[in-house]
Amino acid sequence: MNSRHALAAALLPLFLATLHADEVTLKNGQVLKGYIAEQKDTFVRLELADGKVMRIKMDEVTSVAESLETGDAVLDAKLKALASDNAQAIADAAAAAKAEGSRAAALGAKLALRRDENCDTAHELLGHMKVGEKWYSNPKDAEAALGKELADKYKAEGYLKYKDGWIKKEDLPAAQKDANSFMKGEDLIYRDKATVMKAQGYTLVAGKWVRAGSPEDQAEMARYKELTGEGIWIHTTAHFKLHMQQFQPDKVAEFGTLLEKVYSWFLKIMKKPPEHDVFRGNKGHVWVLKDKAAVMDWFKNYRNRYSLDDGFSTLLERGGGNVQSPGQLIATQVPNQSGDIRNQLVHVAGHFLIGHHCRGVQGTPAWLAEAFGHMAEHEHLGNGVVNCSSLAKYASGGGVAQKEFSTKDAMTRGKALARTGKDEVFNALNALDLNSLNGDHLTKGWTLIAWMLKLHPDKLVAWLEGMNTAQTDQALARAFEGWSTEQLDEEWRKILKAGF
């Protein structure tokens, strides 16, 4: 054996049962810890705890050995606490570390597979696919294995190969006569089109296949027709329930998808995992009815279902049918003259989300609800959208507040307010109700949230969540290291003048 091969052999890890990871010591004294994915005579490839991969030339290496540490503090603590270092225990420790935000779960899973290459938990952490009793790391290999497994299954059940799928022997003549009348389902079996579409949640409306409402939705549509004599289409998503007149079912489904995007965006801002339930098991109910008269008829028939009082009716009267009740996750809307309801829907979703996530000990401040409604519109419908352009005719005492506001000129308008000092001080802004907010108030609220999202996202989240257990000013001081509301005003004016 020549000296090069002798060195390589000496560097191979021994994998003692009590050790977990790998350690590479360089000639410059640096020690690297992680998982050796590949080792050759000329190089070693080391995966670090943060997911990065280093390709290190062997002539830079002093030694390669086993290590008790992976380089990730969270995972290492869990590995050291194990009573046993079998594959399942290591994989469970990696999964627990992942739940706590560690980026080393994949590394831990690979260490588990060193002990047992069939450890299910480890393969799941790595996103591998199991076909039969075998795990595949390569998606193409998994698909090929799955295809063979399905082929064997369908042949045994008497199906015939047809195009890129399978078909029952008795259906083949009809498919050969009219191929367009058959389509492939998710199970790769060709059936008549109506059967497949219905199984996928579609229904035939006016000659067009559209996403059908659930059986519950269908029953509610029939009930609404019975109560009002009017038609309506209802579409339920994971977090919202849309009840809409004068819109085609496929359009309503499109709106539902848009609102779910708003929901996911909000979770990302609030640094919550995808499975976090903002609405606590409930759904946001949005009713879009053709006119104010239809809204008032809806109130008459549905007030008991939603436990609505006469005050809600008064708001409907004064607001032309456009009312949001974030605390109850209910909103009614009448489309504006353009007929484009998207802005109104997205704005309402923003209200629902911040209103339910940040209820506050004193309720969600009105400026904050509007800021997130506008932020949602700006994010999902683009810059330059006129978010508020009507008078709030249902303000306290029947008064009105000019609410014209657009994200297009919000920064310029905010800068002018900051420069002249004509902005509403925060304490006064925080005390205003929703319908007393004017365009300048909306401008300050929107720019304040935009600034914090960009420069202080973690502190913003802490402030908003802190409002659930403390007054707004107290939560601000805790999140922003002692800031007073007066200092918030000063910082806002300073950053607006400078631009951000």
N, C-alpha and C positions, 0 to 999 in steps of 0.2 A: 504494500500500500504506500503510495507516495505521500509526501508531507501534507499536500493540500487535502487529500481525502482523509488523512488521519485527523487533521484539524476539524473537518466537517463532522466526522464521526464523534469526536470528543464533544462537540457542541450540541448533539442531539439530546432533547429532553428525556428524562427517565420516567416521568409521570407517576411518581409515588402516590399512593392512595391518600396520603394526608395533605397533598399539595393541590393547588387549584389552577394557578395561572403561570405565565412565563415572564422571564426577566432577561433583557438584553443589556449587557454592559459594554459601552463603547470605549475605545482607546483614549478618548478625551475625558473619561471619567463619568460621563452621563449614563444614568441608569434608566431604561425604558421598561415599563410594565404593560402587559396586555395579553394577547393571544397570538401565538405563532400560527399563521394560516398556511405558510409555505416556507420551506427551508431547502436551499440548494448549496452546491459547493461555493457559488459566487455571491449569493445574497440570501437574506432572510426577510420575509414579509411579515410585519407585525401589525396587528389590529389593536388600536388603543381603545381605552374605555369610552371615549367620546365618539367613537365610530370612525375616526380617521385611520388611514392605513399608511404605514411607512415601509418603503422598500430600502433596506439598509445593505450596503456592500459588505461582504464578509471580511474584507481587509480592513474595515473600520471597527470590527467587533473584537472584543477581548474574550467574552464568554456569553453563552446562552444557558440559562439555568431555569429551574422551577422557582416559583414565588408563591408566597402565602397571600399576596395582594394583587389586585387587578389594576390598581391605579384610580379606582372610583371609591370614594369614602363611604358612600351609602351602601353599595353592594358589598364592599369589603367587611363592613360592620355586620351585615347579615350573614355572610359566609363564615365569619369567625364565631358567630353565635350558634352555628349548627351543631346539633348533637350527633349528626351523621353526615358524611359527605357523599352519599350516594347521589345518583343522577337526579332523582325526583326532588331531593332536598335542595340541591343546587339550583334546579330550575325554579322551584318555588321561591327561593331567595331572590333570584333574578326578577321574577314576576312582581314580588313585593317591592323591590327597588324601583322597578318601572312605575309602579303606582305612586311612588313618592317623588317622581320626577327625574329619576336617574336615567342617564343616556347609555348606561352600560348593560342594559338587559340582554342585548344581542350577544355581547361577550360572555355573559353568565350562561346563556343558553348553550353556546358552543362548548363551554367547559363541561356542562352537563352531558352533552352528547359524547364527550370523550369517555365518560363513564359508561354510558349506555346509548348507543346510536338509535335506539327505538323509543327514547323518552318523548312521549307525546307533548308534554307541556313545553319542553325546549323547542320542539319543531314548531309549535303554535306561536311561540314568541318570535321565531324567525320568519314567520309568514309562509312556512312550507305547506304543501298540499298533500293530503293523505288519500291514496286510492287503494281500496282494499285494505291490506295490512301493511302497505309500504308507503313511506314518506318520500316526497320529491321536492328538491330545492329548486329545480329548473321548471318553470311553468310549462314550457313546451313538452318536456318529458311527462309531466303530470297529465297534460291534455291528451297526449298520445296514449298513455296508460288508461285514462278514463274512457277514451274512445274505444279502445279494445274491450274494456270491461262491459261497456254498454252494448257493443256489437255482439258479444257472446250472450248477453242477457236477452237482447231483442231477437236474436236468431232462435234461442231456446223457446221463446214465447210465440214464435211463428210469424214475426214481422218480416217484411221483405225490404231490401235496400232500395231506397228511392231518392234520386238526386243526392243531396248532401245529408239525408236523414233516413227515416224508416217509415213504413206505412203498413197498415193491416192489409192482408191479402184481399179481403172483400172490398176494400176501398180503392184498390189500384185501378180497376177499369174506369171508375168515375174520375179519378185524377188524371188518367191518360186522355180522357175525353175533354175535360176542361181543367187544365192545370191551375188557372187563376182562382178556381173555387176552393182550392186547398192551400193551406199554409202550414209552415212548420212551427210547432210550439217550443217552449223552453226545454222540453224533454227530448227534442229532435224528432218527434213523431209528427208526420203530416196528417192533419185532420181537416174536415171542412172548415172554411174560414170563420163561420159564425161561432162554432164551438170554441175555436182557439181564441177569438177576440173576447168572448164572454168570460173565458177562463182567466184572461189577462186583465179583466176589470173594465172592459169597454161595452158600450151599448150602442145600438143603431138609432140615431136621431136624425130625422129628415134625410135619410139616405147616406148619412155620414157616421163612421165609427168614432165615438168620443169616449173619454174616460167617464164611466158611469159612477153615480153616487153609490155609496154602500147601501145595503138593504135598509139601514136606519135612515140614511139620507133620502132614499126613495119614499119611505113611509112619511117622512117629514114634508117632502114636496107635496105629496097627496093631501096631507093634513092642511098645509097652507092654502092649497087650492080650495079645499072644503070650507075653510074659515073666511077667505077673502074673495074667492072667485077668480083669483089671479094666478098665473103660473110663476114659478120660480125655479132656479137651478141651485142645488146645494152640493158643495164639494168639500170634503174633509181631508185635511192633511195631518201630518204628525202633530202640529201645534196650533192649527187654525181651522175654523169652520166658516166657509164663505157661503152666504145666502144672497144670490144675485138675480135681479130681473134684467131683462133686455140685453143679456150677454149670452153668446153661444157657449155651450158646455165646454168646448175645447179651449175657449178663451178663459173661462173661469178656472180651468185646470192650470192654465199658464199663469194666472194671477196667484194661484196657490203655490206654485213653484217659486215665484218671485218672493212671496212672504217667507217661505222657508229659507231662502237665501238671506233675507234680512235677519232671521232668527240665528242662523249660523254666524253671520257677521257680528252680531251682538255678543255671542258667546266668545268669539275670538277677542273682541275688545275687552271683555270682562275677564279674560284669561281663564275661561271655564272649559272643561272637557266637552266633547260633542254630546255626551249623554246627559249633561246637566239639564235639569228640568226647571226652567225659569217660572213656568206657570203652575208648578206643583200639582201636576196631574190634570189640570184643566186645559181648555183650549180658548183661544181668542175668537169670539163670535163677531163677525162683521156682516151686517145686513146692508146691502146696496139696493135701494128701491127706487122706482122710476121718478117719484116726485114726493113732495111734502105730504100730500093727501094719503099716499100709500104708506108713508111712515107713520102717520097718525093712526091709520087703520091697523097697522102692525102693532102699535103700542096698545091699542084697545084689546087685541087678541092675545098678546104675549106678555103683558105687564105682570101677570101673576107668575108665569113661568120663570121670569127673570127677577121677580120681586122688585119691580120698579114702582116708585111712588109718584105722586102728582108733580113733585118737583122735576122729575125727568120729563114729564109731559110739557111743563112750562119751558124747559130748555129746548125741546123739540120745536115748539111753536116759535120761539124767538130765534132759534138757529136755523130755521128753514129745513129742519129734518136732519141736520148734521150735528151729531152729538157723540162724544166719546166718554166712556166711563171706565178708565183704565183699571180701577180697583176691582170692578166686576167683570172685566174683560169683555165688554159689550160696546159696540159702536154701530151707529146707523149713518148712512151716507146717501146723498143724492148726487148723481154725477153732475159735474160742471157743464157748461155750455158746449165745450169741445167734445164731451163724451169720453175723454180719456180719464179713467178712474185710477190709473196706476199711482199717481202722486198721493191721492187721498188714502189709498190702501197702505202704501209704504209708510206714510206719515202716522197712520193709526197704529201700525205694527210697532213703530218706534216708541209711541206712547205706551202701548201695552207692555213692551219689554222693560223699559226703564221704570215704568210705574209699578210693575210687579217685582222687579229685582231690587229697586230702591224705594220702598214704600215710605221709609223714614218714620221717625217717631212722631213727626208732625205731618205726615203725608208727603208724597213726592212734590217738590217745589214746581210750580207751573213753568218757570223759565227752563228748568231742567227737562221737563217732559217735552216742551217745544223744541229745545235744542237737539234732543235725540231724534225727534220726528224729522227735523230738517236734516240732521246728519245722515239719517237713513236714506232720505230722498237724494241727497247730494252724492252719497256713495253708490246707490243703485240706479239712479236715473240721470246722473250727470250734472256738471256745473252749469249754472245759468238757469236752472229751473226756478220758476216763480213759486215759491212754497206757500206763501200767504198773500192773498191779494183782495180779500173781502173784509168787510166791516164785521166786527164781533157784535152783532145786534142783540145778543142775549146776555150781555154783561150785567153785572149787579145793578139793580134799579132801572134796568132798561137802557142804560147808557151804551155808548159805542166807543171802541178803540180802533184807531187806524192800524191795521196789521200788515200793511204792504211790506214784503221782505223777499229778497232773492239771494241765493248763495253766490250769484255771479258778482255782485258788488259788495258782499258782506264785509270782506276784508278792508276795502277802501272806505266803506261807511264806518266800520269800527275804528279805523285809524283816525278818521276825522273826529269821531266822538272822543277818543283818547286824547288827541291833540288839543281840543278845545275844552276838555274837562266837562262836557255836557252829558256824559253817560250817567245813568242811574247808579247810585252807589249800591254795592251788593246787598247790604242789609235791607234796603228798600225794595230792590228787585226781587229778593227772595220772599218778600211778604206779599207780592202781588198775586191775584188769582189769574187763572188762565185767560179769562176774557178781558182783563185789564191791561194785558201786555200789548204795547204798540211795536212798530217796526224797529225803533231804536233798542227796545228791550230785547227783542228777538235777536237783533244783531249782536248785542253784548253776550247773550247766552250762548249763541252758536259759536262765536269766535273764542269764547272762554273754553268751551269743550274742545274745539279744534286745536287750540294751543296746547291744552293739557294732554290730549291724545298723542300729539306729536312729540312733546318735550318731557312730559311727566306721566306716562301711561300707568305705571305702577302706583304712583301716589294718587292719581285720579280714581283708580279702582278702589284703593283703600279709603278714600274720602267718601265715595258713593256708598260703599258697603258700610262704612262707619255711621252713615246717617240713619241706619236701621236701629241703632242702639244709643244714639246721641243726637243732640241738636246739630243743625248744619254747621254752625260756627265751631262747636266743640270737635266735631268730626274733622273739620278742616285743619284745626290746630294739631290734632293727633297725626294726620296723614302727611301734613306739610311742615312738620318739625317746628310747631309753635306759631305758624302764620295766623294772624288775625284777619278778619274780613276786610279791614282797612288796608292791610298789607296786600291782600288779594287784589283789591282795586288798584293799588299802586303797581303791582307786578303786571297786571293785565294791561294797564296804560303803557307801561314801559315796553312790553313785548310787542304791543300793537304798533307803537310808534316806530320801533326798530324793524318790524316785519319778521315773519317767521315761516 
